[in-house]
């Protein structure tokens, strides 16, 4: 598989070679023009003012381009609709639940869910549009903060010359701008970590350390696995104050406190906020870990898929170039305490968080787990560029700058290893699967979006509320239909989440609900074939005007089906009562073995849920067997 990925990558690079060469040409021309103009600007003492505003103008231009690209690639993925349903139930007074009355933490973005819910409560704006707007704002925030961070890191190297190269490249990197409009918490989690790293590096006193700890706890509450960045932040604080504290140990506790113990205490104090959150979760859900931890088997090792996930991202985004530059940057001595802190934080994040991604097998969404690392790695590569321009002799500086800038510019956009709307290596570019085709009214070009509307029209709008079950389209169908729903993959179901994982399935979709469990949950309709092949044609629930149907009746409740037939024109199904009458009328044409086999299935599908003694008795009479079920009911 690794060889296949490499082969696909090389073919994609070859196809895009013209575009890549054009980018290199633009870089060469830009650097030559820059070099020729800079001496004249310095001569007229205009450089500090112009450099500042030129950098800002370029950044604004790239932000505009990035927003346009994000708009062109706008999407709302199915997982976002899981969050929307939790938020919708919260606003409606049911609590943070997927199904009212079932307290299962089936989301992994508490803060994002809460922000959307509060925004809906205050503004009454459609939560789908709010998610798109909030995602775009986080995208812009990440770019602005990346530019500010980069400027502070390079201030000691090039005080009068700074272009926000990292932010510029981030704005046009398709992996990054794709997650600006998915409706997911990815952008907010990235912004929280980036802000935490910035404050941690640039404000090295107890107040700054406390603020950094709070920001990284915010990231943790936004995404639980981002608690690893809080851990890395703690290690960073420890490494930078440990020697200072040792040196002051003979001067007494007061001196040691001022030397760094106050920073350690302040950073640890931020954890109190998270401890309060965990206490609430334990009281509310009865568990500290989210249900998705079990559904995705995050406690198990899945390095083979994790390696595939990492390889597709670092090749497809060309971030293997950035990683090489990051490794070179590590070995260049840091000039300031700010540089040292950032190096410790980024190195720890790359190793610890990267190991976590490999361990859990990554994700089924291309590149999503690496989005948080992208601005940090680009900042390291950008800083290397300015460091090299500072230490290399004048005659060779231009060559070095061109080579390094060329490597960086090679990361712009990237290549697509996975075809749009396809799954490959158990991964998909999910934003191509759920594109937004209209903003007013909001429409998603995906079958689950259409099915959700049909199911809502067929059941909810007619006052029918049967329990349904699905895995694919869980979020969209659940949010739009508002019906009680059992998640076949276990993300919102505690029982299924604790089943054994099937590693042949996509990450996050490795659990599957058993039919017996669905019957216990009183499920009536399920979006997968659940009956033996010979009976499936009897159980199909056809959604009108939707050709790719996979809905089936799990158990035939005749009262419900009669009402559905009378009140809804959106679905078609076989009238099983009529089928039984025809079956009984022609029962003599069948062998007893055949009727026994069919009757066994009829019981599970129909008779178990309906008190139909007449038809049961007719079949028992043919089989010359006592009607034990009728006897039990009489008793």
BELJOCOR-V707153 format. One record per residue. D_CENTER is the distance of its C-alpha to the mean C-alpha in Angstrom with 2 decimals. Layout:
BEGIN
d_center->{D_CENTER	D_CENTER}
END
This chain:
BEGIN
d_center->{24.01	23.89	27.02	25.61	22.56	25.08	27.37	24.82	23.91	27.63	28.32	25.61	27.05	30.48	29.58	28.23	31.13	32.87	29.97	29.57	33.35	33.38	30.89	33.14	36.10	34.62	33.98	37.56	39.08	37.10	38.15	41.75	41.98	40.44	42.95	45.89	45.09	44.17	47.77	49.18	46.70	47.47	51.16	51.06	49.08	46.33	43.55	41.81	41.55	40.62	38.10	36.23	36.17	35.61	32.46	31.26	32.17	30.34	27.16	27.44	27.98	24.90	22.76	24.33	23.63	19.95	19.67	21.59	19.41	16.27	18.43	19.51	16.04	14.88	12.55	11.01	8.77	9.86	7.16	8.09	11.57	11.31	11.00	13.76	15.93	15.84	16.75	19.34	20.96	21.13	22.93	25.14	26.29	24.85	22.73	19.05	19.11	17.77	21.37	24.16	25.97	23.32	21.90	18.77	15.74	13.15	10.42	9.02	9.37	13.14	14.16	11.86	13.07	16.54	16.70	15.95	18.43	21.03	20.76	21.40	24.22	25.82	25.52	25.19	23.05	20.75	17.38	15.78	17.76	17.09	13.31	14.24	16.91	15.08	12.40	15.50	17.30	14.75	14.96	18.74	18.79	17.13	19.72	22.60	21.92	21.57	24.92	26.51	25.44	26.79	29.97	30.66	30.15	32.51	35.03	37.41	37.31	37.80	38.74	39.75	37.36	33.61	31.23	27.49	26.66	23.29	22.13	23.76	22.03	18.60	19.26	19.97	17.50	15.57	12.45	12.48	13.74	11.52	8.59	11.44	11.53	8.48	8.96	5.75	7.02	6.26	9.88	11.45	10.49	11.80	14.77	15.67	15.92	17.79	20.07	20.73	21.69	23.88	25.73	26.15	27.75	29.75	31.05	32.56	34.32	33.57	32.32	29.90	28.77	28.27	26.23	24.05	23.58	22.65	20.03	18.44	18.69	16.95	14.02	14.34	14.54	11.40	9.50	12.11	11.73	12.63	15.94	16.84	17.29	19.61	21.46	21.88	23.13	25.65	26.87	27.30	29.43	31.42	32.25	33.44	35.66	36.92	39.84	40.73	41.08	43.20	45.47	46.14	46.74	50.51	50.37	49.22	46.18	46.25	45.93	43.18	41.30	41.54	40.70	37.23	37.23	36.45	33.20	32.22	33.07	31.27	28.01	28.34	29.21	25.76	24.63	26.76	24.20	21.62	24.44	25.12	21.56	21.78	25.19	23.97	21.26	24.00	26.33	24.00	22.01	24.45	21.99	20.46	17.54	14.84	15.42	12.15	13.84	16.51	14.73	12.86	16.12	14.80	18.53	19.52	19.81	18.29	19.41	20.37	16.95	15.59	18.35	17.55	13.92	15.36	18.24	16.53	14.65	17.77	20.05	18.26	17.66	21.10	19.75	22.20	24.75	23.11	22.89	26.59	27.46	25.60	27.71	30.84	30.04	29.90	33.57	34.87	36.42	34.86	37.34	36.04	34.49	31.47	30.98	31.43	28.88	26.23	27.13	26.87	23.50	21.95	23.68	22.58	18.91	19.08	20.91	19.40	15.67	16.24	18.13	15.45	12.96	16.01	17.04	14.11	13.91	10.72	8.00	8.83	6.83	9.45	9.46	5.98	7.48	10.60	10.03	11.61	14.50	15.30	17.46	19.12	20.16	21.41	23.39	25.06	25.97	27.28	29.29	30.76	31.90	33.81	35.16	36.58	38.08	39.75	41.25	42.29	45.81	46.35	47.41	44.38	41.82	41.20	40.66	38.23	36.33	36.21	34.94	32.19	31.20	31.26	28.85	26.45	26.85	26.07	22.39	22.36	20.18	20.12	20.70	18.82	19.15	17.45	19.14	17.54	16.65	17.29	15.98	17.55	17.55	15.00	12.43	11.91	11.34	9.41	10.70	14.11	13.79	13.33	15.48	17.11	20.82	22.33	21.69	24.85	24.62	20.88	20.37	17.64	19.15	17.92	20.00	17.96	18.47	22.15	22.50	21.17	23.91	26.54	25.86	26.11	29.35	30.74	30.18	28.99	31.32	34.17	33.80	32.54	29.79	29.52	26.80	24.54	22.14	19.32	16.21	15.30	14.86	14.56	12.89	15.10	18.19	17.95	17.47	20.10	22.59	22.51	24.06	23.82	21.26	20.87	17.59	18.92	15.98	16.43	13.16	15.49	18.70	20.17	22.76	20.76	18.16	21.17	22.47	22.85	20.02	20.88	19.76	20.74	17.70	14.17	12.01	10.71	13.59	16.48	18.18	20.32	22.53	26.26	28.64	30.87	28.11	27.22	30.93	31.05	28.30	30.59	28.20	30.13	27.86	25.24	23.17	24.44	28.00	29.25	33.00	35.36	35.60	39.11	38.04	34.81	36.74	38.05	34.66	32.78	31.46	31.51	29.56	31.96	31.06	28.10	29.29	26.38	26.88	25.73	26.64	29.35	31.49	31.14	34.17	36.70	37.62	40.61	40.71	37.13	37.68	40.94	39.35	36.54	39.24	41.23	38.63	35.93	36.41	32.79	32.94	35.53	36.39	39.44	41.78	42.05	45.14	46.95	45.81	47.27	50.53	50.82	49.95	52.64	55.13	54.81	54.29	57.65	56.41	53.91	54.67	54.26	51.73	49.60	49.92	49.11	45.89	44.96	46.06	43.88	40.84	42.27	42.40	38.72	37.71	40.36	43.17	41.03	39.80	42.96	46.52	48.19	51.35	53.26	51.04	50.37	54.14	54.86	52.66	54.06	57.55	57.02	55.69	58.59	56.27	56.44	53.80	52.54	49.67	52.17	54.42	51.64	50.90	54.63	54.96}
END
